[in-house]
Amino acid sequence: MRRKPLRALIVEDARDDVDLLVRVLERGGYETEYRQVETPADMQSALAESEWDVVLADYTLPGFSGPAALELLKEEGRDLPFIILSGQVSEDVAVEVMRLGAHDYIPKGKMTRLCPAIERELQEAAHRRARQEAEAALLAAEEEKQRFYREVIRAVTRDKLHLVDPDEIPTEGKLEMECGLDDVETFPELRRRIREVAVRIGMMSDQVDDLLLAFGEAATNAHKHGQDGCCAVYVQPDALTVRVADRGGGIHPRDLPGALFQPGYSTQPSLGMGYTLILELMDRIWLATGPTGTTLQVQKWLNPEKRREEALLAFLERF
């Protein structure tokens, strides 16, 4: 039975051995297209120019051996069935090349094993590709669902609440203070220091009270449900930003809608009443939460109306 055409990259310096390999493949039913490579540059060029089904490499070449070719293939990020051929019949060699990542090892004296080995590795490669494609499709669907979920949250809160990854939380303004949250006895002093900063930049008393209430909710939650809690305060001419972070279990995605929008909702790692309160009091919120912890950043503006007008104008300028 004739198999489909086989594109083989053959790492071998002896033309007679290449011809022997091709004859073995043809007797096994393959219509073989091949490229002989003898140096790393040859192999890199061949990999760049075309797609290959399998790599067949001599173990003992003096210049560019099978293990060296396998290492180059891994450096290139290519996942191809790789079979090392050797004139030695050695269990030690077989163990060595398999540890290096070769898919099979065949002594040259047992070349009748070559075509069944290739067929087996091609089938396994097809299964790997199918698994990778399925995983990629699931990941893309999950990422799209997450993007949709985040946009819904942002829209429902009128651009107030942004669900983000930790590295997407912006750092706006000058760092005014930074401290830990391990000791609740220090919270009154932290509130006093934040109040002083807020008053200094011209924040009204009711705005200051809102900010301190939001900070208290976030800090208490970080201390109660997380570890290594910390707080940072950033100052802008027209805004004050407070970031509270901890290492903990975070909030599970299924609990987020209730934790964010349902007054009185509570799970062990959620703020319960806190998030609904913070949503009402703050002008902008960034939330990153997951199995490694939670970061909540809240921002209070001195002139919310002006900020909203600027945001609207910036939005309209995009069209």
N, C-alpha and C positions, 0 to 999 in steps of 0.2 A: 504494500500500500504506500503510495506516495504521500508524504506529509507536505504541509505548506512550506513555502520557501523559508530558509533559515539564513539570517544575517549574522555571521560569526566574525568576531574580532579575535584574531589569532596572534598571541604574543609568542613569537618563535623566530630564531635567527637562522635556522636551517631550512632551505627551500624544500628539501626532500621530506622533512618531517611535516611541513605544511601540506604537501601533496598527499602524504599518507593520511593525514587527518581528514582532508576533503574526501578522499576515497572511502574512508570509514563512514563518513556522514552520508555519502551518496548511497552506499550499500545499505545503510539504515533507513533509506527512503526519503532523505532530505534533498531538496534542490538548494544548493548552498551558494550563497553570495558571501564572499569573505574579504577581509583586509588583513594583510600581514603587517605587524608592527614590531619594531626592534628597539625603539627608544621611547622615553617618556614623551618627547616632542611628537613622535609619530602617533602615539596613543591619544594625546590631547587633541591633535589635529583630527584624528578619526572620530573621536567623540563629539567634536564640535561640528563636523561636517554631516554626520548622518546618525540615524538611530540604529541600534544593534539589539539583537535578541539574546546573545550569549557571548561571554568572553572565555576563551580557552587559552590557558597560559602555561608555559613550561616552567617547572619549579626551579631548575638548576641553570638557567641562562647566566653566563658570566657578567653581562652588562646590565640587563633589565630583566630581572627574574619575575616569576609568578607572584611572590609576596610583594615585591615592589610595585608591580602593576596593580595589585589589589589595593594597596595603600593609595596609589594615585586615583583609582576609581572612587574610593571613599572621599578623598579630598575634593574631587569634582562633584560630590553629592549625587552620584549616580547609583541607582539600585538595579543592577543587572545580574542575572545568574552568572556566577563566576566559578569555573571548574579548573582546578589545577591538575596538570598532568606531570608525571614524574617517571623517570626510568628506575627509580628506587621503589622497592616494595618494603615500606617501613611504616610501622605503626606510629613511631615518634613523629615522622614527617606528616602523616595524616592528622594526628592530633594538633600539631603546630599550625597547619594551614587552616584547619577548621576553627581554631581559636582566633586566628587572624580575621576570620569572617568569610572564608571561601564557602561556597554552597556544597561543593563535593570535591573529592580527591580520587583520581583514578590512575593507577600504575599503567605505564605504557604497554606493559605486557598483557594487560587485560582490557584492551580497547573495545572489546565486544560490549562492555558496560557503558560505553560513552553515550550511544544514542538513547538508551532507556534513561540514563541520568539526565540528559538534556531534556527529554520529554517531561520527566518528573519536575525538573526545575522550572521549565516554561509554564507548566500548569500551576505550580506554586507561585510563580511571579504574577500570573494572571489573577490568582486569588488575592495576592497582596494588593495589586492595583485596584481590584474591585473593593476590597476593604477600605483602602485609602480614599477612594472616590466616594464611598458611602459615608465615611467619617467626615470628609470635607463637606459633603452636602448637608449632613446633620449640623456641622459647625456653622456653615453659612446660614442655615435656617434659624439656628439659635441666635446668631448675631443679628439677623434681620428682625427676629422677634424682640430681642433686647432693645434694638434701636427704636422700633415701633413703640414699645412699652415706655421708653424714656421720653419719646416725643409726646405721647399721650399725657404723661405726668406733667411735662413742661407746659403743654397747652392748657390742661385743666387748671393749673395754678397760674395761668397768665404769665408765663416765663419767669415765675418766681423760684420754683424748685427745679433743680437740675440733678438728676441721677447720673453719676459719672464714675469712672474708675479713679483710684487715688491719684494717679499722675495727671489727671485732667483737671484737678482742682486748681484754679488760678491763684497765684500769689500777687495780690494787688496792694501797693503801698509800701510804706516803710515798717519794718519789724520794730514794734515798740517794746514788747515784753514777751518772754517765753518762760514757762514753768511747768512743773509736774502737778498731777492731780491725785497723788496717792493718799494725801492726808486731808480729810474733809475739814479739819480745824483751820486749814489755811484758806478755805473758800471765802470767808468774810473779808480777809485782807485782799484777796484777788479781786473781789467785787469793788472794794474801795479804790484799788489802783485803776481798774477799768473805768470807774466813774470819773476819776480825776482826768484821765486821758480824754474821755468823751466830752467833759465840760470844757476842757482846754481847747478843743477844736470847734466849740460853739454849739454843741448838741443841746436841744431843749430837754427839760427835766423829764417830760413824759417819754421822750425818745430814749433817754438814758435808762429809765426804769424798764422799758420794753427790752432793751439790749441786755440788761442785767438779769432779767427774768429768763430770757432765752439761754444765756450763758449758764445760769443755775440749773436749768433743766438738763442741758447737754452735759455739764460737768458731773452732776449727780449720777446720770446714767452711765457715763464712762467709768466712774469710780465703782458703781454698784455691779455692773455687768461685764466690765473689761479689766484688763491689767495694763500697767505702764501708761496710764492716762497722762496726756499732756495738753497744754493750752498755749496758743500763740495769738498775739494781738497785732494787727497791722493798721496803720493810720494813713488815710488819704486826706486831701484838703476838704473833701465833702462827704466822707464816709469813714466808718469804723468797722473793721472786719475781725471776727473772733473765730478761731479754728480750734476745735476740740477733737482729739483723736485717742483711740485706745486699741489695744490688742484683745480680741475676744471673739465670740462666736458670730457676731454680726446679726443682721436680720435676714431671715430666709425670704427669697423673692415672693413666696406665696403669702407672707405676712405683711409685705410692704403696703398694699392698698389699705388694709385695716389700720396699720400703725400710723399711716400718714393722714388718713381722711376721716377715720371713725372715732369720735370722742369717746374716751373711756375704754377703747380697745387696748388689750395688753397681752403680750407674751413675755416670757422671762427676759429676752434680750431687747425688748422694745421700750420706747419711752412712754407708751400708753398715751396719756393725755398730752404728753410733752410735744410731740410733733405737730399735732393740730394747733396747739398753742403757739409754737414757734412759727408755723405757717402764717398765723394771723398777725404776729408781732413784727416779723422781719421783712425786709424789702427784697433780699436775694438770699437763696440758700443753695448750697452744694452738699450733696450726700453721697458718700462712697461707703458701701457696706458689703461685707462678705465674710467668708470663714476665717479670714486672718485679722478682722477687726473692722472698726467703723471710724470714719472721719466725717464730722459735721462742721461745715463752715457757714457762718451766718454773717450777714452784712446789713448795717443800718445806715441809711442815707440821711444827710442833713436836710436835703431838699428833694423829696421823692418826686414831686411833680416835674421838676426840671429834669431829673434823671430819666423819667418815663418819656418826656418829650424828646430828649436826645436819642433815646433808644428807638423811638418811633421814626424819627427822621433818618437814623442810620439804616433802619429796616427798609424804608421807602426808597432810599438811594440805591439799594441793590437792584431795583427794577427800572 
